[in-house]
Amino acid sequence: MFNNEVKTTCSYCGVGCGIVVKKDINNKIFVEGDKDHPVNKGMLCSKGMNLHYVVNDISDRILYPEMRWSRSHPRERVSWDAALDRASSVFKSVIKKYGPDSVGFYVSGQSLTEEYYIANKLTKGFLGTNNIDTNSRLCMSSAVVGYKKTFGEDSVPTSYEDIELADCFLITGANPAWCHPILFRRIEKHKEQNPDVQIIVVDPRKTDSANFADLHLQLLPGTDIILYNAIGRRLFERGLIDDDFIKNHTEGFKDYKEQIFSVSVKKASKLCGVPEKDIRKAADIIGLSKGFISMWAMGLNQSVVGVNKNLALLNLSLITGQVGKPGSGPFSLTGQPNAMGGREVGGMANLLAVHKDLQNEEHRREVAQFWGVDRISDKPGYTATEMFEALESGKLKAVWIACTNPLVSLPNTHRIEKALKQAKFVVVQDISHRSDTVAYADLVLPAAGWLEKEGTMTNSERRISYLPKAVNAPGEARPDVEIFCDFAQRMGFRGFNYNSAEEIYDEYCEMTKGTNIDVSYLNYDRLKNEGTFQWPVPEYRHSGTSRLFADKKFYTPSQKAVFNVPDQVLNTSEMPTEDFPLILTTGRVRDQWHTMTRTGKVSRLKTHYPTPVLEINPVDAYLNKVKDGDITEIKSKNGVVRVRAKVTDAIKKGVVFLPMHWGKQLQSDLNRANNLTNTHVDPQSKEPDFKFTTVSVSKY
Ligand code: SF4
């Protein structure tokens, strides 16, 4: 498909590194970092630099559609016509009998923007239901609500180029040294060249990021808001706040001040398990810095108080006036490569395309008009966990799962298993048989993967990049947009007769005209010829926008940023008990990605962290009679996991850690961390709490 080389973007994390794909003498592809790319400047992390193995090895790939006529029959190979005719006839009959809200789509932050857009248009515009949600719900939805409440819209104000301009980083609920490695390399390099740069890490674990920090605040899980508020109070008391910014560009400060003064720094220290002097020191570093950037990921978002954690952290940027200026601002680190693109096209159950609001009648009318349909339903769809609860209860009859593996990634996986068994019809559209969810499909559709299709993605800093097709997909695998459009046409819907992904992209760009995410002047030609762009790109020849809110005008009706007062400051969803005395937090390891359907097949990525282990503090290990290397049984009210123990003071006393990547291995699901996790969600963002499940640990 290409001669010498082709440029694209890494398909793993939201950093969005540029990659050059080349061919060796055997016509096998290999990858290098793109030296000209503004994000990574030639660097790649272990996952990115091994991406070609994933493409070259097709032994696990789903090569043709498979279908079963009933649950008592095995699946068998069928033609695309037979597969999509069956899908459309089942969806038609289910909708006719039970109404449009009886079907749903569960998609992915790894989907390209064009795929996300089409799935969203198909579901909300034509199937007549808002039942489309995504695994980004597990990742960023608390940050989305936080941004909307603070700035008036889901808008990341900051840019990677701010890293080299900042002198203070507060990294909280994230381990970028492992999970956003190239971004972290930039921070490390910046600090090496500027030793005065100060890094504060907030985490119950001594991660590699924490080990590099000047100050590590090893807090107890769920106490983040108390900590940020104590820092806010100390900033105020020391006079290290920006009065002018607060007065002229914000609202709600009085209530915020009242809340931060309701708990003393001393009391906060006790609640968080962080020394008082360290809280004061953190506040002083932040308050005396010229450029303050906060960075966060799942540690904040995946919580029953995830939105409140976001709001409390965003308040620190407001109180110091550190937003919209070079080298400053809040910066949520997106886990998936295109979680941001999905948000842009409204690929969630409670959003509409181009950041329009599902609850706004005018917005619904505008979107309906654009797509040429009568109306968009005003009923919010099922969010990720709600969708599987609805399958379990029988309210949702048919589900279409694309590019995600909920049987490993959603909380309380035994319940997900039950829900999939309960469903009347399950479609799984994926690239790999390594996805555990495939086993529960009535219809399996082979999708094209990275390099096998074209489209666009948006990384954590609003940077849109074009990904070309470079190789042919194996077997009968097809690009996701083709599959969705083919299905839509078989359903009898107009408006899905596209000739290319580019036509879909152009339609989306047209829709953005006049909005805050306007990219109506950014077409495939510009992306191919000029490289990546940060939205908005609202004019002809516009070169993109690296930083938002430079004019201190926010997207709220008053154009002021809003101090929001968290209505709950502690996570009290599950208090440790005699039966379950420890708090389990889950997370990621350096060389694996999500549920390992791709990274798990690359042998050199297995050496760093070959099997899942339970990290446990020496005191807790002693109390529970567990020694380093013992097989332990970890129990919660939802299930059991059995893995070896790693006794380490890298984890705070009272807390244990399990990595989330492993699914069913060798017919056993005892490696799967989400056997244990609870089903609590944040009431506003509906993001599940993967960071706070009470468990017991014993030697097995
Ligand atoms: Fe890919 Fe993220 Fe690694 Fe960059 S940092 S190479 S985007 S996985």
Residues whose N, C-alpha, C, O or C-beta is under 5 A from the ligand:
A	BS01	SF4	C10 Y12 C13 V15 G16 C17 L44 C45 K47 G48 H180 P181 I182
